[in-house]
Amino acid sequence: QTQLMESGGGLVQSGGSLRLSCTAAGMRFEGYAMVWFRQAPGKARLGVSCISTHNGYTVYVDSVKGRFTTSRDDAKNTLTLQMTSLKPEDTAMYYCARAPVSFCSGTWFHEADYTNWGQGTQVTVSS
């Protein structure tokens, strides 16, 4: 049985930081690009960051560039998202997902490309 597990969310004041983690049972991250998504209430789930399996190439949506950093440790089967300078608009449920390919494709931020989802971890940023 495949299960993705996100953790590290919480309530933080604007300008604060959080570090999210993702691991999995029954699924290896090695060889696949890994993506962080988020979904705010009433909005679609959209990709936030992607990290390829080659050279750790990363890509971010404009709204988090310079504030969020994603990294991976394939030996530990772990994906992380370091979030700094958090804003109220970052409030959302955050999910990790394994891409079907090893690289961050042109559609990496579309949830339709992904089939396995965990429960997510809630991030709430107060103003």
Salt bridges, closest charged atoms under 4 A:
ASP62 OD1 - LYS65 NZ 2.93
ASP74 OD1 - ARG72 NE 2.93
ASP90 OD1 - ARG38 NH1 2.86
ASP90 OD2 - ARG67 NH1 2.73
GLU111 OE1 - ARG45 NE 3.12
